């Protein structure tokens, strides 16, 4: 369960990073 939680958090962080990168590229 701990591993799944860590993976889920990593996915969220990666998603946020990609979204921020898209916004920066759009500017």
mmCIF entry with sequence, helices, sheets and N, C-alpha, C, O atoms, coordinates in Angstrom:
data_MODEL
# 
_entry.id   MODEL 
# 
_entity.id                         1 
_entity.type                       polymer 
_entity.pdbx_number_of_molecules   1 
# 
_entity_poly.entity_id                      1 
_entity_poly.type                           'polypeptide(L)' 
_entity_poly.nstd_linkage                   no 
_entity_poly.nstd_monomer                   no 
_entity_poly.pdbx_seq_one_letter_code       
;(UNK)(UNK)(UNK)(UNK)(UNK)(UNK)(UNK)(UNK)(UNK)(UNK)(UNK)(UNK)(UNK)(UNK)(UNK)(UNK)
(UNK)(UNK)(UNK)(UNK)(UNK)(UNK)(UNK)(UNK)(UNK)(UNK)(UNK)
;
_entity_poly.pdbx_seq_one_letter_code_can   XXXXXXXXXXXXXXXXXXXXXXXXXXX 
_entity_poly.pdbx_strand_id                 A 
# 
loop_
_entity_poly_seq.entity_id 
_entity_poly_seq.num 
_entity_poly_seq.mon_id 
_entity_poly_seq.hetero 
1 1  UNK n 
1 2  UNK n 
1 3  UNK n 
1 4  UNK n 
1 5  UNK n 
1 6  UNK n 
1 7  UNK n 
1 8  UNK n 
1 9  UNK n 
1 10 UNK n 
1 11 UNK n 
1 12 UNK n 
1 13 UNK n 
1 14 UNK n 
1 15 UNK n 
1 16 UNK n 
1 17 UNK n 
1 18 UNK n 
1 19 UNK n 
1 20 UNK n 
1 21 UNK n 
1 22 UNK n 
1 23 UNK n 
1 24 UNK n 
1 25 UNK n 
1 26 UNK n 
1 27 UNK n 
# 
_struct_asym.id          A 
_struct_asym.entity_id   1 
# 
_struct_conf.conf_type_id            HELX_P 
_struct_conf.id                      HELX_P1 
_struct_conf.pdbx_PDB_helix_id       AA1 
_struct_conf.beg_label_comp_id       UNK 
_struct_conf.beg_label_asym_id       A 
_struct_conf.beg_label_seq_id        2 
_struct_conf.pdbx_beg_PDB_ins_code   ? 
_struct_conf.end_label_comp_id       UNK 
_struct_conf.end_label_asym_id       A 
_struct_conf.end_label_seq_id        26 
_struct_conf.pdbx_end_PDB_ins_code   ? 
_struct_conf.beg_auth_comp_id        UNK 
_struct_conf.beg_auth_asym_id        A 
_struct_conf.beg_auth_seq_id         2 
_struct_conf.end_auth_comp_id        UNK 
_struct_conf.end_auth_asym_id        A 
_struct_conf.end_auth_seq_id         26 
_struct_conf.pdbx_PDB_helix_class    1 
_struct_conf.details                 ? 
_struct_conf.pdbx_PDB_helix_length   25 
# 
_struct_conf_type.id          HELX_P 
_struct_conf_type.criteria    ? 
_struct_conf_type.reference   ? 
# 
loop_
_atom_site.group_PDB 
_atom_site.id 
_atom_site.type_symbol 
_atom_site.label_atom_id 
_atom_site.label_alt_id 
_atom_site.label_comp_id 
_atom_site.label_asym_id 
_atom_site.label_entity_id 
_atom_site.label_seq_id 
_atom_site.pdbx_PDB_ins_code 
_atom_site.Cartn_x 
_atom_site.Cartn_y 
_atom_site.Cartn_z 
_atom_site.occupancy 
_atom_site.B_iso_or_equiv 
_atom_site.pdbx_formal_charge 
_atom_site.auth_seq_id 
_atom_site.auth_comp_id 
_atom_site.auth_asym_id 
_atom_site.auth_atom_id 
_atom_site.pdbx_PDB_model_num 
ATOM 1   N N  . UNK A 1 1  ? 0.844 -1.203 0.000   1.00 0.00 ? 1  UNK A N  1 
ATOM 2   C CA . UNK A 1 1  ? 0.000 0.000  0.000   1.00 0.00 ? 1  UNK A CA 1 
ATOM 3   C C  . UNK A 1 1  ? 0.875 1.247  0.000   1.00 0.00 ? 1  UNK A C  1 
ATOM 4   O O  . UNK A 1 1  ? 0.569 2.230  -0.674  1.00 0.00 ? 1  UNK A O  1 
ATOM 5   N N  . UNK A 1 2  ? 1.961 1.198  0.757   1.00 0.00 ? 2  UNK A N  1 
ATOM 6   C CA . UNK A 1 2  ? 2.870 2.347  0.811   1.00 0.00 ? 2  UNK A CA 1 
ATOM 7   C C  . UNK A 1 2  ? 3.444 2.628  -0.577  1.00 0.00 ? 2  UNK A C  1 
ATOM 8   O O  . UNK A 1 2  ? 3.558 3.783  -0.988  1.00 0.00 ? 2  UNK A O  1 
ATOM 9   N N  . UNK A 1 3  ? 3.798 1.573  -1.285  1.00 0.00 ? 3  UNK A N  1 
ATOM 10  C CA . UNK A 1 3  ? 4.381 1.744  -2.620  1.00 0.00 ? 3  UNK A CA 1 
ATOM 11  C C  . UNK A 1 3  ? 3.369 2.371  -3.571  1.00 0.00 ? 3  UNK A C  1 
ATOM 12  O O  . UNK A 1 3  ? 3.718 3.222  -4.389  1.00 0.00 ? 3  UNK A O  1 
ATOM 13  N N  . UNK A 1 4  ? 2.109 1.944  -3.459  1.00 0.00 ? 4  UNK A N  1 
ATOM 14  C CA . UNK A 1 4  ? 1.076 2.488  -4.336  1.00 0.00 ? 4  UNK A CA 1 
ATOM 15  C C  . UNK A 1 4  ? 0.876 3.961  -4.053  1.00 0.00 ? 4  UNK A C  1 
ATOM 16  O O  . UNK A 1 4  ? 0.701 4.758  -4.974  1.00 0.00 ? 4  UNK A O  1 
ATOM 17  N N  . UNK A 1 5  ? 0.900 4.327  -2.773  1.00 0.00 ? 5  UNK A N  1 
ATOM 18  C CA . UNK A 1 5  ? 0.708 5.731  -2.408  1.00 0.00 ? 5  UNK A CA 1 
ATOM 19  C C  . UNK A 1 5  ? 1.845 6.572  -2.975  1.00 0.00 ? 5  UNK A C  1 
ATOM 20  O O  . UNK A 1 5  ? 1.615 7.654  -3.514  1.00 0.00 ? 5  UNK A O  1 
ATOM 21  N N  . UNK A 1 6  ? 3.063 6.075  -2.855  1.00 0.00 ? 6  UNK A N  1 
ATOM 22  C CA . UNK A 1 6  ? 4.217 6.823  -3.357  1.00 0.00 ? 6  UNK A CA 1 
ATOM 23  C C  . UNK A 1 6  ? 4.105 6.994  -4.867  1.00 0.00 ? 6  UNK A C  1 
ATOM 24  O O  . UNK A 1 6  ? 4.383 8.069  -5.397  1.00 0.00 ? 6  UNK A O  1 
ATOM 25  N N  . UNK A 1 7  ? 3.697 5.935  -5.554  1.00 0.00 ? 7  UNK A N  1 
ATOM 26  C CA . UNK A 1 7  ? 3.573 6.002  -7.013  1.00 0.00 ? 7  UNK A CA 1 
ATOM 27  C C  . UNK A 1 7  ? 2.489 6.998  -7.397  1.00 0.00 ? 7  UNK A C  1 
ATOM 28  O O  . UNK A 1 7  ? 2.640 7.751  -8.359  1.00 0.00 ? 7  UNK A O  1 
ATOM 29  N N  . UNK A 1 8  ? 1.394 6.998  -6.640  1.00 0.00 ? 8  UNK A N  1 
ATOM 30  C CA . UNK A 1 8  ? 0.298 7.917  -6.934  1.00 0.00 ? 8  UNK A CA 1 
ATOM 31  C C  . UNK A 1 8  ? 0.756 9.361  -6.753  1.00 0.00 ? 8  UNK A C  1 
ATOM 32  O O  . UNK A 1 8  ? 0.449 10.222 -7.577  1.00 0.00 ? 8  UNK A O  1 
ATOM 33  N N  . UNK A 1 9  ? 1.490 9.623  -5.675  1.00 0.00 ? 9  UNK A N  1 
ATOM 34  C CA . UNK A 1 9  ? 1.988 10.975 -5.426  1.00 0.00 ? 9  UNK A CA 1 
ATOM 35  C C  . UNK A 1 9  ? 2.954 11.386 -6.525  1.00 0.00 ? 9  UNK A C  1 
ATOM 36  O O  . UNK A 1 9  ? 2.945 12.534 -6.967  1.00 0.00 ? 9  UNK A O  1 
ATOM 37  N N  . UNK A 1 10 ? 3.790 10.446 -6.969  1.00 0.00 ? 10 UNK A N  1 
ATOM 38  C CA . UNK A 1 10 ? 4.754 10.747 -8.028  1.00 0.00 ? 10 UNK A CA 1 
ATOM 39  C C  . UNK A 1 10 ? 4.004 11.116 -9.312  1.00 0.00 ? 10 UNK A C  1 
ATOM 40  O O  . UNK A 1 10 ? 4.400 12.033 -10.031 1.00 0.00 ? 10 UNK A O  1 
ATOM 41  N N  . UNK A 1 11 ? 2.928 10.396 -9.584  1.00 0.00 ? 11 UNK A N  1 
ATOM 42  C CA . UNK A 1 11 ? 2.128 10.683 -10.780 1.00 0.00 ? 11 UNK A CA 1 
ATOM 43  C C  . UNK A 1 11 ? 1.553 12.086 -10.706 1.00 0.00 ? 11 UNK A C  1 
ATOM 44  O O  . UNK A 1 11 ? 1.542 12.812 -11.699 1.00 0.00 ? 11 UNK A O  1 
ATOM 45  N N  . UNK A 1 12 ? 1.072 12.470 -9.517  1.00 0.00 ? 12 UNK A N  1 
ATOM 46  C CA . UNK A 1 12 ? 0.499 13.810 -9.345  1.00 0.00 ? 12 UNK A CA 1 
ATOM 47  C C  . UNK A 1 12 ? 1.574 14.865 -9.566  1.00 0.00 ? 12 UNK A C  1 
ATOM 48  O O  . UNK A 1 12 ? 1.356 15.841 -10.284 1.00 0.00 ? 12 UNK A O  1 
ATOM 49  N N  . UNK A 1 13 ? 2.734 14.667 -8.949  1.00 0.00 ? 13 UNK A N  1 
ATOM 50  C CA . UNK A 1 13 ? 3.827 15.630 -9.082  1.00 0.00 ? 13 UNK A CA 1 
ATOM 51  C C  . UNK A 1 13 ? 4.246 15.756 -10.544 1.00 0.00 ? 13 UNK A C  1 
ATOM 52  O O  . UNK A 1 13 ? 4.478 16.858 -11.040 1.00 0.00 ? 13 UNK A O  1 
ATOM 53  N N  . UNK A 1 14 ? 4.339 14.617 -11.228 1.00 0.00 ? 14 UNK A N  1 
ATOM 54  C CA . UNK A 1 14 ? 4.732 14.631 -12.640 1.00 0.00 ? 14 UNK A CA 1 
ATOM 55  C C  . UNK A 1 14 ? 3.690 15.377 -13.467 1.00 0.00 ? 14 UNK A C  1 
ATOM 56  O O  . UNK A 1 14 ? 4.036 16.150 -14.361 1.00 0.00 ? 14 UNK A O  1 
ATOM 57  N N  . UNK A 1 15 ? 2.421 15.143 -13.166 1.00 0.00 ? 15 UNK A N  1 
ATOM 58  C CA . UNK A 1 15 ? 1.343 15.811 -13.898 1.00 0.00 ? 15 UNK A CA 1 
ATOM 59  C C  . UNK A 1 15 ? 1.411 17.317 -13.709 1.00 0.00 ? 15 UNK A C  1 
ATOM 60  O O  . UNK A 1 15 ? 1.236 18.077 -14.662 1.00 0.00 ? 15 UNK A O  1 
ATOM 61  N N  . UNK A 1 16 ? 1.668 17.752 -12.463 1.00 0.00 ? 16 UNK A N  1 
ATOM 62  C CA . UNK A 1 16 ? 1.773 19.189 -12.185 1.00 0.00 ? 16 UNK A CA 1 
ATOM 63  C C  . UNK A 1 16 ? 2.965 19.770 -12.936 1.00 0.00 ? 16 UNK A C  1 
ATOM 64  O O  . UNK A 1 16 ? 2.863 20.848 -13.523 1.00 0.00 ? 16 UNK A O  1 
ATOM 65  N N  . UNK A 1 17 ? 4.084 19.070 -12.923 1.00 0.00 ? 17 UNK A N  1 
ATOM 66  C CA . UNK A 1 17 ? 5.293 19.551 -13.600 1.00 0.00 ? 17 UNK A CA 1 
ATOM 67  C C  . UNK A 1 17 ? 5.028 19.704 -15.100 1.00 0.00 ? 17 UNK A C  1 
ATOM 68  O O  . UNK A 1 17 ? 5.439 20.692 -15.708 1.00 0.00 ? 17 UNK A O  1 
ATOM 69  N N  . UNK A 1 18 ? 4.345 18.730 -15.690 1.00 0.00 ? 18 UNK A N  1 
ATOM 70  C CA . UNK A 1 18 ? 4.048 18.795 -17.124 1.00 0.00 ? 18 UNK A CA 1 
ATOM 71  C C  . UNK A 1 18 ? 3.109 19.955 -17.422 1.00 0.00 ? 18 UNK A C  1 
ATOM 72  O O  . UNK A 1 18 ? 3.263 20.644 -18.430 1.00 0.00 ? 18 UNK A O  1 
ATOM 73  N N  . UNK A 1 19 ? 2.127 20.173 -16.535 1.00 0.00 ? 19 UNK A N  1 
ATOM 74  C CA . UNK A 1 19 ? 1.178 21.268 -16.752 1.00 0.00 ? 19 UNK A CA 1 
ATOM 75  C C  . UNK A 1 19 ? 1.902 22.605 -16.672 1.00 0.00 ? 19 UNK A C  1 
ATOM 76  O O  . UNK A 1 19 ? 1.663 23.492 -17.492 1.00 0.00 ? 19 UNK A O  1 
ATOM 77  N N  . UNK A 1 20 ? 2.784 22.754 -15.692 1.00 0.00 ? 20 UNK A N  1 
ATOM 78  C CA . UNK A 1 20 ? 3.547 23.992 -15.543 1.00 0.00 ? 20 UNK A CA 1 
ATOM 79  C C  . UNK A 1 20 ? 4.431 24.209 -16.767 1.00 0.00 ? 20 UNK A C  1 
ATOM 80  O O  . UNK A 1 20 ? 4.576 25.338 -17.238 1.00 0.00 ? 20 UNK A O  1 
ATOM 81  N N  . UNK A 1 21 ? 5.022 23.132 -17.282 1.00 0.00 ? 21 UNK A N  1 
ATOM 82  C CA . UNK A 1 21 ? 5.893 23.236 -18.451 1.00 0.00 ? 21 UNK A CA 1 
ATOM 83  C C  . UNK A 1 21 ? 5.074 23.706 -19.657 1.00 0.00 ? 21 UNK A C  1 
ATOM 84  O O  . UNK A 1 21 ? 5.545 24.520 -20.451 1.00 0.00 ? 21 UNK A O  1 
ATOM 85  N N  . UNK A 1 22 ? 3.858 23.193 -19.788 1.00 0.00 ? 22 UNK A N  1 
ATOM 86  C CA . UNK A 1 22 ? 3.004 23.590 -20.912 1.00 0.00 ? 22 UNK A CA 1 
ATOM 87  C C  . UNK A 1 22 ? 2.663 25.070 -20.804 1.00 0.00 ? 22 UNK A C  1 
ATOM 88  O O  . UNK A 1 22 ? 2.668 25.781 -21.808 1.00 0.00 ? 22 UNK A O  1 
ATOM 89  N N  . UNK A 1 23 ? 2.368 25.536 -19.605 1.00 0.00 ? 23 UNK A N  1 
ATOM 90  C CA . UNK A 1 23 ? 2.027 26.946 -19.401 1.00 0.00 ? 23 UNK A CA 1 
ATOM 91  C C  . UNK A 1 23 ? 3.234 27.816 -19.732 1.00 0.00 ? 23 UNK A C  1 
ATOM 92  O O  . UNK A 1 23 ? 3.102 28.848 -20.391 1.00 0.00 ? 23 UNK A O  1 
ATOM 93  N N  . UNK A 1 24 ? 4.407 27.397 -19.272 1.00 0.00 ? 24 UNK A N  1 
ATOM 94  C CA . UNK A 1 24 ? 5.620 28.181 -19.534 1.00 0.00 ? 24 UNK A CA 1 
ATOM 95  C C  . UNK A 1 24 ? 5.898 28.251 -21.032 1.00 0.00 ? 24 UNK A C  1 
ATOM 96  O O  . UNK A 1 24 ? 6.283 29.298 -21.551 1.00 0.00 ? 24 UNK A O  1 
ATOM 97  N N  . UNK A 1 25 ? 5.700 27.129 -21.721 1.00 0.00 ? 25 UNK A N  1 
ATOM 98  C CA . UNK A 1 25 ? 5.947 27.086 -23.165 1.00 0.00 ? 25 UNK A CA 1 
ATOM 99  C C  . UNK A 1 25 ? 4.942 27.972 -23.895 1.00 0.00 ? 25 UNK A C  1 
ATOM 100 O O  . UNK A 1 25 ? 5.264 28.572 -24.921 1.00 0.00 ? 25 UNK A O  1 
ATOM 101 N N  . UNK A 1 26 ? 3.709 28.052 -23.353 1.00 0.00 ? 26 UNK A N  1 
ATOM 102 C CA . UNK A 1 26 ? 2.670 28.861 -23.986 1.00 0.00 ? 26 UNK A CA 1 
ATOM 103 C C  . UNK A 1 26 ? 2.979 30.349 -23.883 1.00 0.00 ? 26 UNK A C  1 
ATOM 104 O O  . UNK A 1 26 ? 2.580 31.131 -24.746 1.00 0.00 ? 26 UNK A O  1 
ATOM 105 N N  . UNK A 1 27 ? 3.684 30.737 -22.837 1.00 0.00 ? 27 UNK A N  1 
ATOM 106 C CA . UNK A 1 27 ? 3.988 32.162 -22.636 1.00 0.00 ? 27 UNK A CA 1 
ATOM 107 C C  . UNK A 1 27 ? 5.051 32.613 -23.627 1.00 0.00 ? 27 UNK A C  1 
ATOM 108 O O  . UNK A 1 27 ? 5.445 33.779 -23.622 1.00 0.00 ? 27 UNK A O  1 
# 
